[in-house]
Amino acid sequence: MNIPAKILVVEDEGIVAKDIENRLQKFGYHVCKTVATGEEAIAQVSELKPDLVLVDIRLQGDMDGIAVAQVLHHNFELPVVYLTANSDEYIVNRALATQPFGYIIKPFREQELKITIEIALNKYLIEQNLKQNKYWLRTVLKSINNGVIASDTEGKIAFINPIAEALTGWNRQDACGKEATEVVKIIPTQTIISEQPIQQALQRGITVEISERSQLIDKNGLEIPIDDRISPIKDDRGNIVGTMLVFQDISERQQVEAMHQKQIEQEQMLVQMEKMHELKDDFLSTVSHELRTPIANMKMAIQMLKTSPSSEKRQRYLEILQAECNREAELITELLDLQRLETASYPILVQEAVNLQEWLPQIMEPFLIRAQENQQLLEIRLDPNLSQILTDRASLERAIAELANNACKYTPMGGAIVVSVQPHLAPCTAYQLPTTRTIFTVRNQAEIPAAELPKIFEKFYRIHNSDRWKQGGTGLGLTLVQKLVEHLQGTLQVESQEGWTTFTMELPNGAGSREQGAVISDQ
């Protein structure tokens, strides 16, 4: 059941007041009271609580109807409809300044009165709902923990909540009406963006995300890391009527994230240190074993020399002593070289112009003799278009020798070994001119099991039962080759399939020195 609206009538002519009261009751309204003066109306309005006031402009007493309407509007926010026989322009302008909800000229028709009151009540209800929604929205925006700034279609600030005031250093009174770009100064991480984010949202109608690494410059010039977004505000027809910037200070979050990241890095470092400690223990254990074995054999050979009466046996023990001494020296040399390569204390690159057509056959000559003795086929393939290579001759020679030695050691009788060298022109890119590199390939007829292949560059790792010629070794050869190739600023790859193992070493034709002062000489 609808409750009829309560109307207060302010009219100093009794007959007219009674007529209005009767008409209003006929329309279904409740006339809470009829009073003759403005002072009486103001005195009783708080108690009567009317929904609307009908007031005549000319009243008895010190206050006319316009003065009464001003008080009712400002103090009580009540809707006022004027009833007057006066249509003077001055009076009308005074009345309009009080923002009335209606203006009826006497004498009036009944239907005119009814429609005016209905429109006034409906307009008042709509305004109250809008005000209530505005208060709710303002309260919500003030209460949230994010900074909120709204701008109009011209990019001027229309609203700023307390969090935004604190972050920007601008209070609401000073900020409202100013250009948003003057109050909200954001330095985005994408320097290619020339527009301010607020202007982007306003002009393009898009939501602009604020990166976590963006900085807000407050009124005092302090930089505050922020994130969130700027969104356009649109009406029911999709027209842009402003922007809404929602942001938050992420300084504390960044500190927590930084501490968390540091903790992760420390944990990772601890794991690495523990792993390195284990590797060091394993390495020392292995080195200790590898170093002591030749010494033990030498001690045994010396002991046997002292007690052996036969010259043949003494000769045999001398050969053992010599072999073990060479093995120990080789092991120590390779260990020291590896240590220097790993700690970047290896001699700097001494670049020389090497003629590969002449140089490689000389390096491979001892291995050709060894291959013939083992009944192996060693083939050298040199591309006729090979040019000189500018590199560290000693490091390259040692790497090739280690690979060739490895191939001879593990190739069976009757097997083939192929050592080839060819130039390679790297493709041209938009940022780099084409470069010439040299590819060294050492292939031999012996296949490494797939499970063993990833381990062959580990220190002291030996493939079980693969040394066909029982020549032994330090287990450091391939590790040393890998480090030498890195020293030469090249790459090393290995593959093993279909009965063949292939080591591919790719080097730049002019290896740049890692340290100033490298010696460059032509041979």
C-alpha positions in Angstrom: 0.0 0.0 0.0 1.5 3.4 -1.1 1.7 6.1 1.6 0.3 9.4 0.3 2.9 12.2 0.0 2.7 14.9 2.8 2.4 18.4 1.6 2.8 21.6 3.6 0.8 24.6 2.3 2.1 28.1 3.1 -0.7 30.6 2.1 -1.9 33.7 4.0 -5.3 33.9 2.3 -7.6 31.5 4.2 -10.1 30.8 1.4 -7.4 30.1 -1.1 -5.5 27.9 1.4 -8.7 25.9 2.1 -9.4 25.5 -1.7 -5.8 24.2 -2.2 -6.1 21.8 0.7 -9.4 20.3 -0.7 -7.9 19.9 -4.2 -4.8 18.2 -2.8 -6.8 15.8 -0.8 -8.9 15.1 -3.9 -5.7 14.2 -5.7 -4.9 11.7 -2.9 -2.2 13.7 -1.1 -2.1 14.3 2.7 -2.0 18.0 3.7 0.0 17.9 6.9 -0.8 21.5 7.7 -1.7 24.9 6.3 0.2 28.0 7.7 0.0 31.7 6.9 3.6 32.9 7.5 7.1 31.8 6.5 8.3 31.9 10.0 5.6 29.5 11.1 6.5 27.1 8.2 10.2 27.1 9.1 9.4 26.5 12.8 7.2 23.5 12.1 8.9 21.8 9.1 11.2 19.7 11.3 8.3 18.3 13.2 5.9 17.9 10.2 8.6 16.4 7.8 6.6 17.2 4.6 7.6 15.7 1.3 6.8 18.9 -0.6 6.0 22.6 0.3 3.5 24.7 -1.7 4.3 28.3 -0.9 2.8 31.6 -2.0 5.5 34.3 -2.9 3.6 37.1 -1.1 3.1 36.3 2.5 2.3 38.1 5.8 5.3 38.7 8.1 9.0 39.6 7.5 9.7 36.7 5.1 8.2 36.4 1.6 7.8 33.0 -0.1 11.2 33.2 -1.9 13.1 33.8 1.4 11.2 30.8 2.9 12.1 28.6 -0.1 15.8 29.5 0.3 15.8 28.4 3.9 13.9 25.2 3.1 16.2 24.4 0.2 19.5 25.0 2.0 18.6 23.7 5.5 16.2 20.9 4.8 16.7 20.1 1.1 12.9 20.1 0.6 11.3 20.6 -2.8 9.3 23.8 -3.2 6.6 24.7 -5.7 5.6 28.4 -5.9 2.0 29.6 -6.1 1.8 33.3 -7.1 -0.3 35.8 -9.0 2.8 37.8 -9.7 4.7 37.2 -13.0 7.0 40.2 -12.7 10.4 39.3 -14.3 12.4 40.4 -11.2 10.3 38.2 -9.0 10.5 35.3 -11.4 14.3 35.6 -11.5 14.5 35.7 -7.7 12.3 32.6 -7.5 14.4 30.7 -10.1 17.6 31.4 -8.1 16.2 29.2 -5.3 15.9 26.2 -7.7 12.2 25.5 -7.3 10.6 22.3 -8.5 7.6 24.2 -10.0 6.1 27.7 -10.6 2.2 28.0 -10.8 0.6 31.3 -11.8 -2.8 32.1 -10.1 -5.5 31.5 -11.0 -4.5 28.0 -11.9 -6.4 25.0 -13.3 -6.8 21.9 -11.2 -5.0 19.7 -13.7 -2.1 22.1 -13.9 -1.7 21.9 -10.1 -1.9 18.1 -10.1 0.7 17.7 -12.9 3.1 20.2 -11.4 3.1 18.5 -8.0 3.5 15.0 -9.5 6.5 16.2 -11.6 8.0 17.9 -8.6 7.7 14.9 -6.4 9.1 12.6 -9.1 12.0 14.9 -9.8 12.7 15.2 -6.1 12.7 11.4 -5.7 15.1 11.0 -8.7 17.5 13.7 -7.2 17.5 12.0 -3.8 18.3 8.6 -5.4 21.1 10.2 -7.3 22.5 11.9 -4.2 22.3 8.7 -2.2 24.1 6.8 -5.0 26.7 9.6 -5.1 27.2 9.4 -1.3 27.5 5.7 -1.4 30.0 5.8 -4.3 32.0 8.5 -2.6 32.1 6.6 0.7 33.2 3.4 -1.1 35.9 5.2 -3.0 37.1 6.9 0.2 37.2 3.6 2.1 39.1 1.4 -0.4 42.9 0.9 0.1 43.7 2.0 -3.5 44.2 5.6 -4.8 41.3 6.7 -7.0 41.2 9.7 -9.2 38.4 10.5 -11.7 38.7 13.1 -14.5 36.2 14.7 -16.8 36.2 14.8 -20.6 38.7 17.6 -20.6 41.1 15.6 -18.5 40.5 17.7 -15.4 40.2 16.1 -12.0 36.7 15.7 -10.7 37.3 13.4 -7.7 40.3 12.3 -5.7 40.1 10.0 -2.6 42.2 10.2 0.6 44.7 7.5 -0.5 45.3 9.3 -3.8 45.7 12.6 -1.9 48.4 11.0 0.3 50.3 9.4 -2.6 50.2 12.4 -4.9 50.7 15.0 -2.2 47.7 17.0 -3.5 44.6 17.7 -1.3 41.1 17.5 -2.8 40.5 21.3 -2.8 43.7 22.0 -4.7 43.5 19.0 -7.1 39.9 19.2 -8.3 39.7 21.3 -11.5 43.4 20.9 -12.3 44.7 19.0 -15.3 45.1 15.4 -14.4 48.5 15.3 -16.0 49.7 18.0 -13.6 48.6 16.1 -10.5 49.3 12.6 -11.7 52.8 12.4 -13.2 53.6 8.8 -14.2 56.9 7.6 -15.7 56.0 4.4 -17.6 58.6 1.7 -18.3 57.8 1.7 -22.0 59.7 4.8 -23.1 58.3 4.4 -26.6 54.9 5.6 -25.4 54.8 9.4 -26.0 51.3 10.0 -24.6 50.4 10.2 -20.9 48.4 7.2 -19.8 45.4 9.3 -18.8 45.3 10.9 -22.3 45.5 7.5 -23.9 42.5 6.3 -21.9 40.5 9.5 -22.6 41.3 9.9 -26.3 41.4 6.2 -27.4 38.8 4.8 -25.1 41.0 2.0 -23.9 42.1 0.7 -20.5 45.8 1.4 -20.0 47.6 -1.0 -17.7 50.3 0.6 -15.5 53.4 -1.6 -15.3 54.7 -2.6 -11.9 58.0 -0.8 -12.7 56.2 2.6 -13.4 56.9 5.5 -11.1 54.5 8.1 -9.7 56.1 11.5 -9.1 54.4 13.2 -6.2 54.0 16.9 -5.5 57.4 17.0 -3.8 59.3 15.1 -6.5 59.4 11.8 -4.7 59.2 8.7 -6.9 56.7 6.0 -5.8 56.4 2.6 -7.5 52.8 2.0 -8.5 50.7 -0.4 -10.6 47.1 -0.9 -11.7 45.1 0.7 -14.5 43.4 3.8 -16.1 40.0 3.1 -17.6 37.7 5.3 -19.6 34.3 6.1 -18.0 31.4 5.6 -20.5 27.7 6.5 -20.4 24.9 4.1 -21.5 25.5 5.0 -25.1 29.2 4.3 -25.0 30.3 7.9 -25.0 33.4 8.7 -23.0 32.6 11.1 -20.1 35.9 10.8 -18.2 38.5 8.5 -16.9 39.1 6.6 -13.7 42.6 6.0 -12.4 43.0 3.3 -9.8 46.5 2.7 -8.4 48.4 1.5 -5.4 51.8 2.0 -3.8 53.7 -1.2 -4.3 56.9 -0.2 -2.5 56.3 -2.7 0.3 55.3 -5.4 -2.1 58.5 -4.9 -4.1 60.6 -5.0 -0.9 58.9 -8.3 0.1 59.4 -9.7 -3.4 63.1 -8.5 -3.4 63.6 -10.2 0.0 61.9 -13.3 -1.3 64.0 -13.3 -4.4 67.2 -12.8 -2.3 66.2 -15.7 -0.1 65.6 -17.9 -3.2 69.0 -16.9 -4.5 70.7 -17.6 -1.2 69.0 -21.0 -1.0 70.2 -21.7 -4.6 73.7 -20.5 -3.7 73.7 -22.8 -0.7 72.6 -25.8 -2.8 75.3 -24.9 -5.3 77.9 -24.6 -2.6 76.9 -27.9 -1.2 77.0 -29.5 -4.6 80.4 -27.8 -5.3 81.6 -29.1 -1.9 80.5 -32.6 -2.9 82.2 -32.3 -6.3 85.3 -31.0 -4.7 85.4 -34.0 -2.3 84.8 -36.3 -5.3 87.4 -34.5 -7.3 90.0 -34.6 -4.6 89.3 -38.2 -4.0 89.7 -39.0 -7.7 92.8 -36.9 -8.1 94.3 -38.4 -5.1 93.7 -41.9 -6.5 95.0 -40.9 -10.0 98.1 -39.3 -8.6 98.9 -42.1 -6.2 98.5 -45.0 -8.6 101.5 -44.1 -10.8 103.6 -43.3 -7.7 102.7 -46.7 -6.2 103.7 -48.4 -9.4 107.0 -46.4 -9.5 107.7 -47.4 -5.9 107.1 -51.1 -6.8 109.3 -50.8 -9.9 112.1 -49.2 -7.8 111.8 -51.9 -5.2 112.0 -54.7 -7.8 115.0 -53.0 -9.4 116.8 -53.2 -6.2 116.2 -57.0 -5.8 116.1 -58.2 -9.4 119.3 -60.1 -10.5 118.3 -60.3 -14.1 119.2 -57.5 -16.5 116.1 -58.3 -18.6 113.8 -57.8 -15.6 115.7 -54.7 -14.6 115.1 -53.3 -18.1 111.4 -54.2 -17.9 111.1 -52.4 -14.5 112.9 -49.4 -15.9 110.4 -49.2 -18.7 107.5 -49.4 -16.2 109.2 -46.7 -14.1 109.6 -44.5 -17.2 106.0 -45.1 -18.3 104.5 -44.3 -14.9 106.7 -41.3 -14.6 105.4 -40.0 -17.9 101.9 -40.8 -16.9 102.3 -38.8 -13.6 103.9 -35.8 -15.4 101.1 -35.9 -18.0 98.4 -36.0 -15.4 99.9 -33.1 -13.4 100.3 -31.0 -16.6 96.7 -31.6 -17.6 95.4 -30.9 -14.1 97.3 -27.6 -14.0 96.2 -26.6 -17.5 92.6 -27.3 -16.6 92.8 -25.3 -13.4 94.2 -22.3 -15.3 91.5 -22.6 -18.0 88.7 -22.8 -15.4 90.0 -19.9 -13.4 90.7 -17.7 -16.5 94.4 -17.6 -15.7 95.4 -19.5 -18.9 97.8 -17.6 -21.1 96.1 -15.0 -23.2 95.4 -15.8 -26.9 98.6 -15.4 -28.9 97.1 -15.1 -32.3 99.0 -16.3 -35.3 98.1 -16.7 -39.0 98.0 -20.5 -39.5 98.1 -22.0 -43.0 95.9 -25.0 -42.5 97.0 -26.7 -45.7 100.6 -27.0 -44.4 100.0 -27.1 -40.7 97.5 -30.0 -40.3 99.5 -32.7 -42.2 102.5 -31.9 -39.9 100.4 -32.2 -36.8 98.8 -35.5 -38.0 102.1 -37.1 -39.1 102.7 -39.0 -35.7 99.1 -40.2 -35.8 99.5 -41.5 -39.4 102.4 -43.7 -38.2 100.4 -44.9 -35.1 97.4 -45.7 -37.3 99.6 -47.8 -39.6 101.0 -49.7 -36.6 97.4 -50.4 -35.4 96.3 -51.3 -38.9 93.8 -48.4 -38.9 93.0 -46.2 -41.9 93.6 -42.5 -41.2 92.4 -40.0 -43.8 93.0 -36.3 -43.9 90.6 -34.1 -45.9 91.4 -30.5 -46.5 89.0 -28.2 -48.4 90.8 -26.6 -51.3 89.2 -23.3 -50.5 90.7 -23.1 -47.0 92.3 -19.8 -46.2 94.5 -18.9 -43.3 93.0 -18.8 -39.8 94.0 -16.3 -37.2 94.1 -18.2 -33.9 96.1 -19.4 -31.0 98.3 -22.1 -32.6 99.3 -23.9 -29.5 95.8 -24.2 -28.1 94.4 -25.4 -31.5 97.3 -27.9 -31.9 96.7 -29.4 -28.5 92.9 -29.7 -29.0 93.4 -31.4 -32.4 96.0 -33.7 -31.0 93.8 -34.8 -28.1 90.9 -35.6 -30.4 93.2 -37.5 -32.8 94.7 -39.4 -29.9 91.2 -40.2 -28.6 90.2 -41.5 -32.1 93.3 -43.8 -32.4 92.8 -45.1 -28.9 89.2 -46.3 -29.4 89.2 -47.3 -33.1 89.5 -51.1 -33.7 91.9 -52.8 -36.1 90.8 -52.1 -39.7 88.6 -49.2 -38.6 88.7 -45.8 -40.2 89.5 -42.3 -38.9 88.7 -39.2 -40.9 90.1 -35.7 -40.0 88.6 -32.9 -42.1 88.7 -29.2 -42.2 86.4 -26.9 -44.3 85.4 -23.3 -44.3 81.9 -22.2 -43.3 80.2 -18.9 -44.2 77.7 -17.8 -41.5 74.6 -16.3 -43.0 74.1 -12.5 -43.1 71.6 -10.9 -40.8 70.0 -7.5 -40.6 72.4 -6.5 -37.8 75.6 -8.4 -38.7 77.7 -8.9 -41.8 78.4 -12.5 -42.9 81.4 -14.1 -41.1 83.7 -16.9 -42.1 84.4 -19.7 -39.6 86.4 -22.9 -39.9 85.0 -26.4 -39.0 87.3 -29.1 -37.8 85.8 -32.6 -37.8 87.4 -35.8 -36.3 85.4 -39.0 -37.0 86.2 -42.5 -36.1 84.6 -45.9 -36.4 83.5 -46.5 -32.8 80.2 -45.8 -31.3 79.7 -44.4 -27.8 76.6 -45.7 -26.0 73.8 -43.1 -25.7 73.9 -43.3 -21.9 77.6 -42.6 -21.8 77.6 -39.7 -24.3 76.6 -36.8 -21.9 79.4 -37.8 -19.5 82.4 -38.0 -21.7 83.5 -34.4 -20.9 83.5 -35.0 -17.2 86.9 -35.1 -15.5 88.4 -38.6 -15.1 85.4 -40.2 -16.8 86.3 -43.3 -18.9 84.0 -45.5 -20.9 84.3 -49.0 -19.5 86.1 -51.6 -21.6 86.6 -49.2 -24.6 90.4 -48.8 -24.6 91.0 -51.5 -27.2 94.8 -50.9 -27.3 95.3 -50.7 -23.5 97.1 -47.4 -23.8 95.6 -45.9 -20.7 95.2 -42.2 -20.1 94.4 -39.6 -17.6 90.6 -39.2 -18.2 91.1 -35.5 -18.7 91.7 -35.3 -22.5 88.2 -34.5 -23.6 87.6 -32.1 -20.6 90.7 -30.3 -21.7 89.6 -30.1 -25.3 86.3 -28.6 -24.2 88.0 -25.9 -22.2 90.5 -25.2 -25.0 87.7 -24.7 -27.5 86.0 -22.2 -25.1 89.4 -20.5 -24.8 89.5 -20.2 -28.6 86.0 -18.8 -28.5 84.6 -21.7 -30.5 82.1 -24.4 -30.1 82.4 -28.2 -29.7 79.8 -30.8 -30.4 79.8 -34.6 -30.4 77.4 -37.2 -31.8 77.6 -40.9 -32.0 75.4 -43.1 -34.2 75.5 -45.9 -36.8 78.9 -47.1 -35.7 80.6 -43.7 -36.0 81.6 -41.0 -33.4 82.0 -37.4 -34.7 83.6 -34.5 -32.8 82.9 -31.1 -34.5 84.9 -28.1 -33.5 83.9 -24.7 -35.0 86.2 -21.7 -34.6 86.1 -18.1 -35.8 88.7 -17.3 -38.4 89.9 -14.3 -36.3 89.5 -15.2 -32.6 89.3 -11.9 -30.7 91.7 -11.7 -27.7 89.9 -11.8 -24.4 92.5 -9.4 -22.9 94.2 -6.4 -24.2 97.8 -6.9 -25.3 97.4 -10.1 -27.3 100.3 -10.7 -29.7 99.4 -11.0 -33.4 102.1 -12.3 -35.7 102.2 -13.7 -39.2 103.9 -16.9 -40.0 
